[in-house]
């Protein structure tokens, strides 16, 4: 009898661990997607800033 109870407890614990592992994996995937999005935004912002600065420098050099 106690063997069955122990086995049920182990199985329920393993099931809980699998559920938590899946939730953790899903959350890590969401964070990875968010990080990739932020990286793309930062690259676009940096490119825009560099292009703007280059335009200003060329304008200043043209006036000299």
Beta strands, then each sheet from edge to edge (+ up, - down):
end
